[in-house]
Amino acid sequence: MTTKAKISVKEAEAHYLSSKENYTIEGAESHLAYYRDKYPEHYTVLSQNV
């Protein structure tokens, strides 16, 4: 089952980059892992189009 997000790749990328500004590293968790957990739909869009 694939989830079809209601955003474009550009929107997802912009959202990812803007969320990075608010992300603080805690332990070894990467921003990508954080983003994948917090915004799975956006992450799916990015991973399928990069």
mmCIF file as Biopython writes it, N, C-alpha, C and O atoms, coordinates in Angstrom:
data_model
#
loop_
_atom_site.group_PDB
_atom_site.id
_atom_site.type_symbol
_atom_site.label_atom_id
_atom_site.label_alt_id
_atom_site.label_comp_id
_atom_site.label_asym_id
_atom_site.label_entity_id
_atom_site.label_seq_id
_atom_site.pdbx_PDB_ins_code
_atom_site.Cartn_x
_atom_site.Cartn_y
_atom_site.Cartn_z
_atom_site.occupancy
_atom_site.B_iso_or_equiv
_atom_site.auth_seq_id
_atom_site.auth_asym_id
_atom_site.pdbx_PDB_model_num
ATOM 1   N N  . MET A ? 1  ? 0.843  -1.201 0.000  1.0 0.0 1  A 1 
ATOM 2   C CA . MET A ? 1  ? 0.000  0.000  0.000  1.0 0.0 1  A 1 
ATOM 3   C C  . MET A ? 1  ? 0.878  1.250  0.000  1.0 0.0 1  A 1 
ATOM 4   O O  . MET A ? 1  ? 1.751  1.404  0.855  1.0 0.0 1  A 1 
ATOM 5   N N  . THR A ? 2  ? 0.651  2.109  -0.927 1.0 0.0 2  A 1 
ATOM 6   C CA . THR A ? 2  ? 1.411  3.351  -0.978 1.0 0.0 2  A 1 
ATOM 7   C C  . THR A ? 2  ? 0.513  4.522  -0.597 1.0 0.0 2  A 1 
ATOM 8   O O  . THR A ? 2  ? -0.643 4.614  -1.009 1.0 0.0 2  A 1 
ATOM 9   N N  . THR A ? 3  ? 1.076  5.389  0.185  1.0 0.0 3  A 1 
ATOM 10  C CA . THR A ? 3  ? 0.345  6.587  0.597  1.0 0.0 3  A 1 
ATOM 11  C C  . THR A ? 3  ? 0.654  7.698  -0.392 1.0 0.0 3  A 1 
ATOM 12  O O  . THR A ? 3  ? 1.814  8.051  -0.603 1.0 0.0 3  A 1 
ATOM 13  N N  . LYS A ? 4  ? -0.372 8.234  -0.984 1.0 0.0 4  A 1 
ATOM 14  C CA . LYS A ? 4  ? -0.168 9.329  -1.928 1.0 0.0 4  A 1 
ATOM 15  C C  . LYS A ? 4  ? -0.303 10.649 -1.179 1.0 0.0 4  A 1 
ATOM 16  O O  . LYS A ? 4  ? -1.390 11.030 -0.745 1.0 0.0 4  A 1 
ATOM 17  N N  . ALA A ? 5  ? 0.807  11.325 -1.040 1.0 0.0 5  A 1 
ATOM 18  C CA . ALA A ? 5  ? 0.793  12.602 -0.336 1.0 0.0 5  A 1 
ATOM 19  C C  . ALA A ? 5  ? 0.169  13.670 -1.220 1.0 0.0 5  A 1 
ATOM 20  O O  . ALA A ? 5  ? 0.159  13.566 -2.447 1.0 0.0 5  A 1 
ATOM 21  N N  . LYS A ? 6  ? -0.342 14.680 -0.574 1.0 0.0 6  A 1 
ATOM 22  C CA . LYS A ? 6  ? -1.027 15.754 -1.298 1.0 0.0 6  A 1 
ATOM 23  C C  . LYS A ? 6  ? -0.105 16.937 -1.559 1.0 0.0 6  A 1 
ATOM 24  O O  . LYS A ? 6  ? -0.563 18.068 -1.725 1.0 0.0 6  A 1 
ATOM 25  N N  . ILE A ? 7  ? 1.185  16.672 -1.593 1.0 0.0 7  A 1 
ATOM 26  C CA . ILE A ? 7  ? 2.152  17.746 -1.819 1.0 0.0 7  A 1 
ATOM 27  C C  . ILE A ? 7  ? 3.086  17.371 -2.959 1.0 0.0 7  A 1 
ATOM 28  O O  . ILE A ? 7  ? 3.251  16.194 -3.279 1.0 0.0 7  A 1 
ATOM 29  N N  . SER A ? 8  ? 3.686  18.370 -3.560 1.0 0.0 8  A 1 
ATOM 30  C CA . SER A ? 8  ? 4.641  18.121 -4.634 1.0 0.0 8  A 1 
ATOM 31  C C  . SER A ? 8  ? 6.022  17.846 -4.051 1.0 0.0 8  A 1 
ATOM 32  O O  . SER A ? 8  ? 6.276  18.072 -2.868 1.0 0.0 8  A 1 
ATOM 33  N N  . VAL A ? 9  ? 6.894  17.357 -4.903 1.0 0.0 9  A 1 
ATOM 34  C CA . VAL A ? 9  ? 8.270  17.105 -4.470 1.0 0.0 9  A 1 
ATOM 35  C C  . VAL A ? 9  ? 8.928  18.400 -4.005 1.0 0.0 9  A 1 
ATOM 36  O O  . VAL A ? 9  ? 9.627  18.421 -2.991 1.0 0.0 9  A 1 
ATOM 37  N N  . LYS A ? 10 ? 8.701  19.481 -4.753 1.0 0.0 10 A 1 
ATOM 38  C CA . LYS A ? 10 ? 9.294  20.768 -4.369 1.0 0.0 10 A 1 
ATOM 39  C C  . LYS A ? 10 ? 8.791  21.214 -3.001 1.0 0.0 10 A 1 
ATOM 40  O O  . LYS A ? 10 ? 9.563  21.711 -2.180 1.0 0.0 10 A 1 
ATOM 41  N N  . GLU A ? 11 ? 7.500  21.035 -2.760 1.0 0.0 11 A 1 
ATOM 42  C CA . GLU A ? 11 ? 6.939  21.410 -1.455 1.0 0.0 11 A 1 
ATOM 43  C C  . GLU A ? 11 ? 7.546  20.551 -0.347 1.0 0.0 11 A 1 
ATOM 44  O O  . GLU A ? 11 ? 7.887  21.055 0.723  1.0 0.0 11 A 1 
ATOM 45  N N  . ALA A ? 12 ? 7.677  19.263 -0.612 1.0 0.0 12 A 1 
ATOM 46  C CA . ALA A ? 12 ? 8.266  18.368 0.389  1.0 0.0 12 A 1 
ATOM 47  C C  . ALA A ? 12 ? 9.713  18.746 0.675  1.0 0.0 12 A 1 
ATOM 48  O O  . ALA A ? 12 ? 10.153 18.750 1.824  1.0 0.0 12 A 1 
ATOM 49  N N  . GLU A ? 13 ? 10.448 19.064 -0.392 1.0 0.0 13 A 1 
ATOM 50  C CA . GLU A ? 13 ? 11.846 19.441 -0.220 1.0 0.0 13 A 1 
ATOM 51  C C  . GLU A ? 13 ? 11.973 20.738 0.571  1.0 0.0 13 A 1 
ATOM 52  O O  . GLU A ? 13 ? 12.820 20.854 1.457  1.0 0.0 13 A 1 
ATOM 53  N N  . ALA A ? 14 ? 11.130 21.707 0.247  1.0 0.0 14 A 1 
ATOM 54  C CA . ALA A ? 14 ? 11.153 22.979 0.971  1.0 0.0 14 A 1 
ATOM 55  C C  . ALA A ? 14 ? 10.796 22.761 2.441  1.0 0.0 14 A 1 
ATOM 56  O O  . ALA A ? 14 ? 11.392 23.364 3.333  1.0 0.0 14 A 1 
ATOM 57  N N  . HIS A ? 15 ? 9.829  21.901 2.672  1.0 0.0 15 A 1 
ATOM 58  C CA . HIS A ? 15 ? 9.406  21.596 4.040  1.0 0.0 15 A 1 
ATOM 59  C C  . HIS A ? 15 ? 10.529 20.913 4.801  1.0 0.0 15 A 1 
ATOM 60  O O  . HIS A ? 15 ? 10.784 21.229 5.964  1.0 0.0 15 A 1 
ATOM 61  N N  . TYR A ? 16 ? 11.204 19.971 4.138  1.0 0.0 16 A 1 
ATOM 62  C CA . TYR A ? 16 ? 12.336 19.280 4.755  1.0 0.0 16 A 1 
ATOM 63  C C  . TYR A ? 16 ? 13.430 20.263 5.144  1.0 0.0 16 A 1 
ATOM 64  O O  . TYR A ? 16 ? 13.951 20.223 6.258  1.0 0.0 16 A 1 
ATOM 65  N N  . LEU A ? 17 ? 13.771 21.147 4.210  1.0 0.0 17 A 1 
ATOM 66  C CA . LEU A ? 17 ? 14.830 22.120 4.479  1.0 0.0 17 A 1 
ATOM 67  C C  . LEU A ? 17 ? 14.440 23.095 5.589  1.0 0.0 17 A 1 
ATOM 68  O O  . LEU A ? 17 ? 15.270 23.447 6.426  1.0 0.0 17 A 1 
ATOM 69  N N  . SER A ? 18 ? 13.179 23.530 5.598  1.0 0.0 18 A 1 
ATOM 70  C CA . SER A ? 18 ? 12.764 24.463 6.640  1.0 0.0 18 A 1 
ATOM 71  C C  . SER A ? 18 ? 12.684 23.772 7.994  1.0 0.0 18 A 1 
ATOM 72  O O  . SER A ? 18 ? 12.957 24.393 9.021  1.0 0.0 18 A 1 
ATOM 73  N N  . SER A ? 19 ? 12.313 22.491 8.010  1.0 0.0 19 A 1 
ATOM 74  C CA . SER A ? 19 ? 12.246 21.786 9.290  1.0 0.0 19 A 1 
ATOM 75  C C  . SER A ? 19 ? 13.644 21.561 9.860  1.0 0.0 19 A 1 
ATOM 76  O O  . SER A ? 19 ? 13.820 21.430 11.072 1.0 0.0 19 A 1 
ATOM 77  N N  . LYS A ? 20 ? 14.633 21.519 8.971  1.0 0.0 20 A 1 
ATOM 78  C CA . LYS A ? 20 ? 16.017 21.326 9.417  1.0 0.0 20 A 1 
ATOM 79  C C  . LYS A ? 20 ? 16.478 22.495 10.280 1.0 0.0 20 A 1 
ATOM 80  O O  . LYS A ? 20 ? 17.285 22.324 11.194 1.0 0.0 20 A 1 
ATOM 81  N N  . GLU A ? 21 ? 15.956 23.686 9.982  1.0 0.0 21 A 1 
ATOM 82  C CA . GLU A ? 21 ? 16.331 24.871 10.765 1.0 0.0 21 A 1 
ATOM 83  C C  . GLU A ? 21 ? 15.875 24.740 12.222 1.0 0.0 21 A 1 
ATOM 84  O O  . GLU A ? 21 ? 16.509 25.270 13.134 1.0 0.0 21 A 1 
ATOM 85  N N  . ASN A ? 22 ? 14.770 24.030 12.420 1.0 0.0 22 A 1 
ATOM 86  C CA . ASN A ? 22 ? 14.224 23.881 13.775 1.0 0.0 22 A 1 
ATOM 87  C C  . ASN A ? 22 ? 14.702 22.614 14.462 1.0 0.0 22 A 1 
ATOM 88  O O  . ASN A ? 22 ? 14.335 22.346 15.606 1.0 0.0 22 A 1 
ATOM 89  N N  . TYR A ? 23 ? 15.522 21.835 13.767 1.0 0.0 23 A 1 
ATOM 90  C CA . TYR A ? 23 ? 15.964 20.558 14.303 1.0 0.0 23 A 1 
ATOM 91  C C  . TYR A ? 23 ? 17.248 20.725 15.091 1.0 0.0 23 A 1 
ATOM 92  O O  . TYR A ? 23 ? 18.202 21.347 14.625 1.0 0.0 23 A 1 
ATOM 93  N N  . THR A ? 24 ? 17.262 20.168 16.277 1.0 0.0 24 A 1 
ATOM 94  C CA . THR A ? 24 ? 18.501 20.156 17.058 1.0 0.0 24 A 1 
ATOM 95  C C  . THR A ? 24 ? 18.928 18.709 17.246 1.0 0.0 24 A 1 
ATOM 96  O O  . THR A ? 24 ? 18.109 17.846 17.561 1.0 0.0 24 A 1 
ATOM 97  N N  . ILE A ? 25 ? 20.191 18.456 17.054 1.0 0.0 25 A 1 
ATOM 98  C CA . ILE A ? 25 ? 20.703 17.087 17.143 1.0 0.0 25 A 1 
ATOM 99  C C  . ILE A ? 25 ? 20.673 16.612 18.587 1.0 0.0 25 A 1 
ATOM 100 O O  . ILE A ? 25 ? 21.228 17.246 19.483 1.0 0.0 25 A 1 
ATOM 101 N N  . GLU A ? 26 ? 20.012 15.480 18.787 1.0 0.0 26 A 1 
ATOM 102 C CA . GLU A ? 26 ? 19.983 14.853 20.101 1.0 0.0 26 A 1 
ATOM 103 C C  . GLU A ? 26 ? 20.528 13.448 19.927 1.0 0.0 26 A 1 
ATOM 104 O O  . GLU A ? 26 ? 19.903 12.606 19.283 1.0 0.0 26 A 1 
ATOM 105 N N  . GLY A ? 27 ? 21.688 13.200 20.498 1.0 0.0 27 A 1 
ATOM 106 C CA . GLY A ? 27 ? 22.304 11.898 20.325 1.0 0.0 27 A 1 
ATOM 107 C C  . GLY A ? 27 ? 22.757 11.716 18.889 1.0 0.0 27 A 1 
ATOM 108 O O  . GLY A ? 27 ? 23.252 12.652 18.260 1.0 0.0 27 A 1 
ATOM 109 N N  . ALA A ? 28 ? 22.587 10.516 18.376 1.0 0.0 28 A 1 
ATOM 110 C CA . ALA A ? 28 ? 23.084 10.203 17.039 1.0 0.0 28 A 1 
ATOM 111 C C  . ALA A ? 28 ? 21.991 10.280 15.977 1.0 0.0 28 A 1 
ATOM 112 O O  . ALA A ? 28 ? 22.236 9.965  14.813 1.0 0.0 28 A 1 
ATOM 113 N N  . GLU A ? 29 ? 20.816 10.687 16.361 1.0 0.0 29 A 1 
ATOM 114 C CA . GLU A ? 29 ? 19.721 10.734 15.407 1.0 0.0 29 A 1 
ATOM 115 C C  . GLU A ? 29 ? 19.973 11.787 14.330 1.0 0.0 29 A 1 
ATOM 116 O O  . GLU A ? 29 ? 20.296 12.935 14.633 1.0 0.0 29 A 1 
ATOM 117 N N  . SER A ? 30 ? 19.824 11.387 13.095 1.0 0.0 30 A 1 
ATOM 118 C CA . SER A ? 30 ? 20.011 12.330 12.000 1.0 0.0 30 A 1 
ATOM 119 C C  . SER A ? 30 ? 18.716 13.078 11.726 1.0 0.0 30 A 1 
ATOM 120 O O  . SER A ? 30 ? 17.636 12.643 12.126 1.0 0.0 30 A 1 
ATOM 121 N N  . HIS A ? 31 ? 18.837 14.195 11.048 1.0 0.0 31 A 1 
ATOM 122 C CA . HIS A ? 31 ? 17.644 14.946 10.687 1.0 0.0 31 A 1 
ATOM 123 C C  . HIS A ? 31 ? 16.747 14.123 9.767  1.0 0.0 31 A 1 
ATOM 124 O O  . HIS A ? 31 ? 15.522 14.189 9.868  1.0 0.0 31 A 1 
ATOM 125 N N  . LEU A ? 32 ? 17.363 13.342 8.864  1.0 0.0 32 A 1 
ATOM 126 C CA . LEU A ? 32 ? 16.580 12.514 7.948  1.0 0.0 32 A 1 
ATOM 127 C C  . LEU A ? 32 ? 15.731 11.488 8.706  1.0 0.0 32 A 1 
ATOM 128 O O  . LEU A ? 32 ? 14.560 11.287 8.384  1.0 0.0 32 A 1 
ATOM 129 N N  . ALA A ? 33 ? 16.319 10.848 9.704  1.0 0.0 33 A 1 
ATOM 130 C CA . ALA A ? 33 ? 15.579 9.872  10.503 1.0 0.0 33 A 1 
ATOM 131 C C  . ALA A ? 33 ? 14.452 10.551 11.272 1.0 0.0 33 A 1 
ATOM 132 O O  . ALA A ? 33 ? 13.341 10.028 11.366 1.0 0.0 33 A 1 
ATOM 133 N N  . TYR A ? 34 ? 14.753 11.707 11.813 1.0 0.0 34 A 1 
ATOM 134 C CA . TYR A ? 34 ? 13.744 12.494 12.526 1.0 0.0 34 A 1 
ATOM 135 C C  . TYR A ? 34 ? 12.596 12.859 11.589 1.0 0.0 34 A 1 
ATOM 136 O O  . TYR A ? 34 ? 11.423 12.731 11.937 1.0 0.0 34 A 1 
ATOM 137 N N  . TYR A ? 35 ? 12.957 13.308 10.412 1.0 0.0 35 A 1 
ATOM 138 C CA . TYR A ? 35 ? 11.958 13.736 9.430  1.0 0.0 35 A 1 
ATOM 139 C C  . TYR A ? 35 ? 11.096 12.561 8.982  1.0 0.0 35 A 1 
ATOM 140 O O  . TYR A ? 35 ? 9.880  12.684 8.835  1.0 0.0 35 A 1 
ATOM 141 N N  . ARG A ? 36 ? 11.748 11.419 8.768  1.0 0.0 36 A 1 
ATOM 142 C CA . ARG A ? 36 ? 11.026 10.210 8.349  1.0 0.0 36 A 1 
ATOM 143 C C  . ARG A ? 36 ? 9.985  9.819  9.395  1.0 0.0 36 A 1 
ATOM 144 O O  . ARG A ? 36 ? 8.869  9.431  9.048  1.0 0.0 36 A 1 
ATOM 145 N N  . ASP A ? 37 ? 10.341 9.920  10.658 1.0 0.0 37 A 1 
ATOM 146 C CA . ASP A ? 37 ? 9.415  9.549  11.732 1.0 0.0 37 A 1 
ATOM 147 C C  . ASP A ? 37 ? 8.316  10.577 11.931 1.0 0.0 37 A 1 
ATOM 148 O O  . ASP A ? 37 ? 7.168  10.222 12.195 1.0 0.0 37 A 1 
ATOM 149 N N  . LYS A ? 38 ? 8.665  11.839 11.806 1.0 0.0 38 A 1 
ATOM 150 C CA . LYS A ? 38 ? 7.705  12.899 12.102 1.0 0.0 38 A 1 
ATOM 151 C C  . LYS A ? 38 ? 6.785  13.224 10.921 1.0 0.0 38 A 1 
ATOM 152 O O  . LYS A ? 38 ? 5.618  13.565 11.113 1.0 0.0 38 A 1 
ATOM 153 N N  . TYR A ? 39 ? 7.317  13.117 9.703  1.0 0.0 39 A 1 
ATOM 154 C CA . TYR A ? 39 ? 6.529  13.448 8.503  1.0 0.0 39 A 1 
ATOM 155 C C  . TYR A ? 39 ? 6.642  12.330 7.467  1.0 0.0 39 A 1 
ATOM 156 O O  . TYR A ? 39 ? 7.239  12.523 6.408  1.0 0.0 39 A 1 
ATOM 157 N N  . PRO A ? 40 ? 6.068  11.156 7.769  1.0 0.0 40 A 1 
ATOM 158 C CA . PRO A ? 40 ? 6.239  10.004 6.868  1.0 0.0 40 A 1 
ATOM 159 C C  . PRO A ? 40 ? 5.738  10.249 5.446  1.0 0.0 40 A 1 
ATOM 160 O O  . PRO A ? 40 ? 6.349  9.767  4.493  1.0 0.0 40 A 1 
ATOM 161 N N  . GLU A ? 41 ? 4.643  10.986 5.283  1.0 0.0 41 A 1 
ATOM 162 C CA . GLU A ? 41 ? 4.121  11.255 3.937  1.0 0.0 41 A 1 
ATOM 163 C C  . GLU A ? 41 ? 5.103  12.091 3.128  1.0 0.0 41 A 1 
ATOM 164 O O  . GLU A ? 41 ? 5.388  11.779 1.972  1.0 0.0 41 A 1 
ATOM 165 N N  . HIS A ? 42 ? 5.616  13.148 3.736  1.0 0.0 42 A 1 
ATOM 166 C CA . HIS A ? 42 ? 6.568  14.020 3.053  1.0 0.0 42 A 1 
ATOM 167 C C  . HIS A ? 42 ? 7.845  13.236 2.725  1.0 0.0 42 A 1 
ATOM 168 O O  . HIS A ? 42 ? 8.410  13.367 1.639  1.0 0.0 42 A 1 
ATOM 169 N N  . TYR A ? 43 ? 8.281  12.425 3.682  1.0 0.0 43 A 1 
ATOM 170 C CA . TYR A ? 43 ? 9.494  11.635 3.479  1.0 0.0 43 A 1 
ATOM 171 C C  . TYR A ? 43 ? 9.327  10.673 2.303  1.0 0.0 43 A 1 
ATOM 172 O O  . TYR A ? 43 ? 10.246 10.493 1.504  1.0 0.0 43 A 1 
ATOM 173 N N  . THR A ? 44 ? 8.156  10.061 2.205  1.0 0.0 44 A 1 
ATOM 174 C CA . THR A ? 44 ? 7.874  9.133  1.107  1.0 0.0 44 A 1 
ATOM 175 C C  . THR A ? 44 ? 7.968  9.833  -0.230 1.0 0.0 44 A 1 
ATOM 176 O O  . THR A ? 44 ? 8.557  9.308  -1.175 1.0 0.0 44 A 1 
ATOM 177 N N  . VAL A ? 45 ? 7.386  11.025 -0.312 1.0 0.0 45 A 1 
ATOM 178 C CA . VAL A ? 45 ? 7.444  11.804 -1.546 1.0 0.0 45 A 1 
ATOM 179 C C  . VAL A ? 45 ? 8.894  12.080 -1.926 1.0 0.0 45 A 1 
ATOM 180 O O  . VAL A ? 45 ? 9.280  11.911 -3.083 1.0 0.0 45 A 1 
ATOM 181 N N  . LEU A ? 46 ? 9.682  12.497 -0.966 1.0 0.0 46 A 1 
ATOM 182 C CA . LEU A ? 46 ? 11.086 12.797 -1.246 1.0 0.0 46 A 1 
ATOM 183 C C  . LEU A ? 46 ? 11.854 11.536 -1.665 1.0 0.0 46 A 1 
ATOM 184 O O  . LEU A ? 46 ? 12.604 11.565 -2.641 1.0 0.0 46 A 1 
ATOM 185 N N  . SER A ? 47 ? 11.671 10.439 -0.934 1.0 0.0 47 A 1 
ATOM 186 C CA . SER A ? 47 ? 12.437 9.236  -1.205 1.0 0.0 47 A 1 
ATOM 187 C C  . SER A ? 47 ? 12.084 8.609  -2.549 1.0 0.0 47 A 1 
ATOM 188 O O  . SER A ? 47 ? 12.918 7.943  -3.162 1.0 0.0 47 A 1 
ATOM 189 N N  . GLN A ? 48 ? 10.865 8.816  -3.004 1.0 0.0 48 A 1 
ATOM 190 C CA . GLN A ? 48 ? 10.448 8.243  -4.285 1.0 0.0 48 A 1 
ATOM 191 C C  . GLN A ? 48 ? 10.862 9.108  -5.466 1.0 0.0 48 A 1 
ATOM 192 O O  . GLN A ? 48 ? 10.774 8.663  -6.610 1.0 0.0 48 A 1 
ATOM 193 N N  . ASN A ? 49 ? 11.306 10.320 -5.219 1.0 0.0 49 A 1 
ATOM 194 C CA . ASN A ? 49 ? 11.582 11.245 -6.310 1.0 0.0 49 A 1 
ATOM 195 C C  . ASN A ? 49 ? 13.006 11.783 -6.330 1.0 0.0 49 A 1 
ATOM 196 O O  . ASN A ? 49 ? 13.322 12.690 -7.099 1.0 0.0 49 A 1 
ATOM 197 N N  . VAL A ? 50 ? 13.851 11.231 -5.496 1.0 0.0 50 A 1 
ATOM 198 C CA . VAL A ? 50 ? 15.236 11.724 -5.442 1.0 0.0 50 A 1 
ATOM 199 C C  . VAL A ? 50 ? 16.168 10.687 -6.045 1.0 0.0 50 A 1 
ATOM 200 O O  . VAL A ? 50 ? 17.379 10.902 -6.098 1.0 0.0 50 A 1 
#
